[in-house]
Amino acid sequence: MAESVAEQNRPVSVRFSDATLDYHDRRVWTDLSLEFQEPSFVAILGPNGSGKTSLLRVILGLTPLSGGTVEVLGEAPRRGNPGIGYVPQHQSFDQDLPLRGRDLVQLGIDGHRWGIGRPSAAARRQVSEVIEAVEATAYADAPIGRLSGGEQQRLRIAQAIVGDPRLLLCDEPLASLDLHHQQEITDLIGGWQKRTGRTVLFVTHDVNPILSMVDRVLFVVNGRWAAGTPDEVLTSERMSDLYGSHVDVIRVHGRVLVVSDSTGSGFELEEPHHLPEIHAGGGPGGGSGSGTGSRIEP
């Protein structure tokens, strides 16, 4: 289907052209050619070691490509790009760390250059406004290490968006959180994306918590990749092509389930380290899909 004029004129947040990434003597992915326009909410899926976090590191200017090019907000990747916000996986802070939640958020303004200093009145207002936006005012002045995982992650999101970035990178921000806090964090990030009309790249173990928000999916495995809408990528045909083994994709009660033909077992569509039965008969580690660098596009 041809793109409308409006779609063609949308700003491009990230563009990969024939991009290849090698890690030591292993090819992670190759011939990656795609772009993410603004606004969009993109889910990045794939097994451990498929290069999802490495893709974010390339965008952040921390890891160079082995071949091809990438453009980020219209320029080459560079460290400390103020147009990019970053939400990491949840990892607990030391309980005795002398850092308040408010101090953590302040680092999102200029901490990458100066560390914690005495903020201006304008910066203090900016920090307070974003803390209120993520509903963390009640505990923003408490030691960060004494807060719950969900509270800490709210403040990490505040830190990532306090500079009003055009592109927000989320590296498995739901990991280690219970279902209640997963939903809270998902709603925060999705709500921010809708309000601002910006682009979110969201690496996740499980697509289901964010499925209703996702515009596009990028699935990478064995050097192969598929990109498109969830309905285009999360299908039996696409997943079978990616893994080199027959896979059924079923939607049940608004959730995506994957069933391996070889065992008849079912499971939610999470990172395929949860899907060991696909390994047999040409899945990860073997078969025609392994290391070929082929791409599968809708």
C-alpha positions as CSV (number, residue, x, y, z in Angstrom):
1,M,0.0,0.0,0.0
2,A,1.4,3.4,-1.0
3,E,2.2,5.8,1.8
4,S,0.1,9.0,2.0
5,V,1.8,12.4,1.5
6,A,1.4,13.0,5.3
7,E,3.2,9.7,6.1
8,Q,6.0,10.5,3.7
9,N,6.6,13.9,5.3
10,R,6.7,12.6,8.8
11,P,10.1,13.2,10.5
12,V,12.4,10.2,10.7
13,S,13.8,9.5,14.2
14,V,16.1,6.7,13.3
15,R,17.1,5.3,9.9
16,F,19.3,2.2,9.3
17,S,20.7,1.6,5.9
18,D,22.3,-1.8,5.1
19,A,23.5,-1.9,8.7
20,T,25.6,-4.8,9.9
21,L,26.8,-5.4,13.5
22,D,29.5,-8.0,14.5
23,Y,30.4,-8.9,18.0
24,H,33.9,-10.4,18.2
25,D,33.6,-13.2,15.6
26,R,29.8,-13.4,15.6
27,R,27.5,-11.6,13.2
28,V,24.6,-10.2,15.3
29,W,22.5,-8.8,12.4
30,T,23.2,-7.7,8.8
31,D,21.5,-5.7,6.0
32,L,19.3,-3.9,8.5
33,S,17.5,-1.3,6.4
34,L,14.5,0.4,7.9
35,E,13.3,3.7,9.5
36,F,11.2,4.7,12.4
37,Q,9.1,7.8,11.9
38,E,7.8,10.3,14.4
39,P,5.5,9.6,16.1
40,S,5.7,5.9,16.7
41,F,5.8,3.3,19.4
42,V,8.1,0.5,18.4
43,A,8.5,-2.9,20.2
44,I,11.9,-4.5,19.7
45,L,11.8,-8.3,20.2
46,G,14.1,-11.3,19.9
47,P,16.0,-13.9,21.9
48,N,18.9,-13.1,24.2
49,G,22.0,-12.3,22.2
50,S,20.0,-11.2,19.1
51,G,21.3,-7.7,19.4
52,K,18.4,-5.7,20.8
53,T,20.3,-3.9,23.4
54,S,23.2,-3.5,21.0
55,L,20.8,-1.8,18.6
56,L,20.1,0.8,21.3
57,R,23.8,1.2,22.0
58,V,24.4,1.9,18.3
59,I,21.7,4.6,18.4
60,L,23.3,6.1,21.6
61,G,26.7,6.3,19.9
62,L,28.2,3.7,22.3
63,T,28.7,0.9,19.7
64,P,29.9,1.5,16.1
65,L,28.4,-0.4,13.2
66,S,30.5,-3.0,11.4
67,G,29.0,-1.9,8.1
68,G,26.3,0.4,6.7
69,T,25.0,3.6,8.2
70,V,22.6,4.8,10.8
71,E,21.1,8.3,11.2
72,V,19.6,9.4,14.6
73,L,17.5,12.5,14.6
74,G,19.0,13.5,11.2
75,E,22.7,13.1,12.2
76,A,25.3,10.5,13.0
77,P,25.0,8.9,16.4
78,R,26.8,10.6,19.2
79,R,27.2,10.2,22.9
80,G,25.2,12.5,25.1
81,N,22.7,13.5,22.4
82,P,20.2,15.7,24.3
83,G,17.5,14.6,21.9
84,I,17.5,11.1,23.3
85,G,16.1,9.9,26.6
86,Y,17.0,6.5,28.0
87,V,15.2,4.2,30.5
88,P,17.3,1.2,31.6
89,Q,16.3,-2.1,33.1
90,H,15.2,-1.8,36.7
91,Q,18.1,-2.4,39.1
92,S,17.8,-1.6,42.7
93,F,19.9,1.2,44.2
94,D,21.9,0.7,47.4
95,Q,19.7,1.5,50.4
96,D,22.4,3.8,51.9
97,L,23.0,5.7,48.7
98,P,22.9,9.4,49.6
99,L,20.8,10.3,46.5
100,R,17.2,11.6,46.6
101,G,14.8,10.8,43.8
102,R,14.8,14.5,42.9
103,D,18.6,14.4,42.5
104,L,18.3,11.4,40.1
105,V,15.9,13.3,37.9
106,Q,18.1,16.4,38.0
107,L,20.9,14.3,36.4
108,G,18.7,14.1,33.3
109,I,19.2,17.8,32.7
110,D,23.0,18.2,32.9
111,G,24.3,15.4,35.0
112,H,26.1,13.8,32.0
113,R,28.3,16.9,32.0
114,W,28.5,18.2,35.5
115,G,27.2,15.7,38.0
116,I,24.9,16.8,40.8
117,G,25.3,20.5,41.4
118,R,23.2,23.5,42.5
119,P,20.4,23.7,39.9
120,S,18.9,27.0,38.7
121,A,15.4,28.0,39.6
122,A,14.3,27.1,36.1
123,A,15.9,23.7,36.4
124,R,14.2,23.1,39.8
125,R,10.8,24.0,38.3
126,Q,11.5,21.7,35.3
127,V,12.4,18.8,37.7
128,S,9.4,19.4,39.9
129,E,7.0,19.5,36.9
130,V,8.3,16.2,35.4
131,I,8.2,14.5,38.8
132,E,4.6,15.6,39.2
133,A,3.9,14.3,35.6
134,V,5.0,10.8,36.6
135,E,3.1,11.1,39.9
136,A,6.2,10.7,42.1
137,T,6.0,14.0,44.1
138,A,5.1,12.2,47.3
139,Y,8.5,10.4,47.5
140,A,10.8,12.5,45.4
141,D,12.8,13.7,48.4
142,A,13.2,10.3,49.9
143,P,16.5,8.4,49.5
144,I,16.3,6.6,46.1
145,G,17.5,3.3,47.6
146,R,14.6,3.1,50.1
147,L,11.9,3.3,47.4
148,S,10.1,0.3,45.8
149,G,11.0,-0.9,42.4
150,G,8.0,0.7,40.8
151,E,8.8,4.1,42.5
152,Q,12.4,3.9,41.4
153,Q,11.4,3.2,37.8
154,R,8.9,6.1,37.8
155,L,11.8,8.4,38.7
156,R,14.0,6.9,36.0
157,I,11.4,7.7,33.5
158,A,11.2,11.2,34.8
159,Q,15.0,11.4,34.5
160,A,14.8,10.2,30.9
161,I,12.1,12.7,29.8
162,V,13.0,15.8,31.8
163,G,15.0,17.1,28.9
164,D,12.0,16.8,26.5
165,P,13.7,14.3,24.2
166,R,12.5,13.5,20.7
167,L,13.4,9.9,21.0
168,L,13.0,7.7,24.1
169,L,14.9,4.4,24.3
170,C,13.6,1.8,26.8
171,D,15.8,-1.2,27.5
172,E,13.4,-3.8,29.2
173,P,12.1,-1.3,31.7
174,L,9.5,-3.8,32.9
175,A,12.1,-6.5,33.9
176,S,11.9,-7.5,37.6
177,L,8.7,-5.6,38.2
178,D,5.4,-7.2,39.3
179,L,2.4,-7.1,37.0
180,H,0.9,-4.1,38.8
181,H,4.0,-2.0,38.5
182,Q,4.5,-3.2,34.9
183,Q,1.1,-1.8,34.0
184,E,1.9,1.5,35.7
185,I,5.2,1.9,33.9
186,T,3.7,0.9,30.6
187,D,0.9,3.5,31.0
188,L,3.4,6.2,31.9
189,I,5.6,5.6,28.8
190,G,2.6,5.1,26.5
191,G,0.9,8.2,27.9
192,W,4.0,10.3,27.4
193,Q,4.4,9.1,23.8
194,K,0.8,10.0,23.0
195,R,0.9,13.5,24.6
196,T,4.2,14.5,23.0
197,G,4.0,12.7,19.6
198,R,7.5,11.5,19.9
199,T,9.1,8.1,19.1
200,V,9.6,5.3,21.6
201,L,11.8,2.2,21.0
202,F,10.9,-0.3,23.6
203,V,12.9,-3.5,24.1
204,T,10.9,-6.0,26.1
205,H,10.7,-9.7,27.1
206,D,7.0,-9.8,26.6
207,V,5.1,-7.7,24.0
208,N,1.7,-8.3,25.6
209,P,1.8,-5.4,28.2
210,I,2.5,-2.9,25.5
211,L,0.7,-4.5,22.6
212,S,-2.2,-2.0,22.5
213,M,0.3,0.9,22.2
214,V,2.6,-0.6,19.5
215,D,2.6,0.8,16.0
216,R,5.5,-1.2,14.7
217,V,7.5,-4.3,15.7
218,L,11.1,-5.1,14.9
219,F,11.9,-8.8,15.6
220,V,15.6,-9.9,15.3
221,V,16.9,-13.5,15.6
222,N,19.8,-15.4,14.1
223,G,20.9,-12.4,12.0
224,R,17.5,-12.3,10.4
225,W,14.9,-9.6,11.0
226,A,11.3,-8.7,10.3
227,A,9.7,-5.2,10.6
228,G,6.2,-4.0,10.3
229,T,3.0,-3.6,12.2
230,P,2.2,-6.2,14.9
231,D,-0.4,-7.8,12.6
232,E,2.3,-8.1,9.8
233,V,5.1,-9.5,11.9
234,L,3.5,-11.5,14.7
235,T,2.1,-14.1,12.4
236,S,2.7,-17.9,12.0
237,E,4.3,-17.4,8.6
238,R,6.7,-14.6,9.7
239,M,7.7,-16.3,13.0
240,S,8.2,-19.7,11.2
241,D,10.4,-18.0,8.6
242,L,12.5,-16.3,11.3
243,Y,13.1,-19.4,13.3
244,G,13.2,-22.0,10.5
245,S,10.7,-24.1,12.3
246,H,6.9,-24.2,12.1
247,V,5.3,-21.9,14.7
248,D,1.6,-21.0,15.2
249,V,0.8,-17.5,16.5
250,I,-2.6,-17.3,18.2
251,R,-4.4,-14.3,19.7
252,V,-6.4,-15.2,22.8
253,H,-8.2,-12.6,25.0
254,G,-6.1,-9.8,23.6
255,R,-2.8,-11.6,24.2
256,V,-0.4,-13.1,21.7
257,L,0.4,-16.8,22.1
258,V,2.9,-18.9,20.2
259,V,2.5,-22.7,19.8
260,S,5.3,-24.9,18.5
261,D,4.1,-27.5,16.1
262,S,6.7,-30.0,17.2
263,T,5.4,-30.2,20.8
264,G,2.0,-28.7,20.8
265,S,2.8,-26.7,23.8
266,G,1.8,-23.0,24.1
267,F,3.3,-19.9,25.7
268,E,2.9,-16.2,25.6
269,L,5.0,-14.4,23.1
270,E,8.0,-13.5,25.2
271,E,11.7,-13.5,24.3
272,P,12.4,-16.9,22.8
273,H,14.7,-17.9,25.6
274,H,11.3,-18.8,27.1
275,L,10.6,-20.9,24.0
276,P,13.1,-23.8,24.1
277,E,11.0,-26.1,21.9
278,I,11.7,-23.9,18.9
279,H,15.4,-24.8,19.1
280,A,14.7,-28.2,17.5
281,G,14.6,-28.6,13.7
282,G,16.3,-25.4,12.5
283,G,15.5,-22.9,15.3
284,P,18.1,-20.8,17.2
285,G,21.5,-22.4,16.8
286,G,20.8,-24.3,13.6
287,G,18.9,-24.6,10.3
288,S,18.9,-22.4,7.3
289,G,18.0,-19.2,9.2
290,S,21.1,-19.2,11.4
291,G,23.6,-16.6,10.6
292,T,22.4,-16.0,7.1
293,G,21.7,-12.3,7.6
294,S,18.5,-12.6,5.6
295,R,15.8,-10.1,6.1
296,I,12.1,-10.7,6.1
297,E,9.9,-7.6,5.5
298,P,6.2,-7.3,5.1
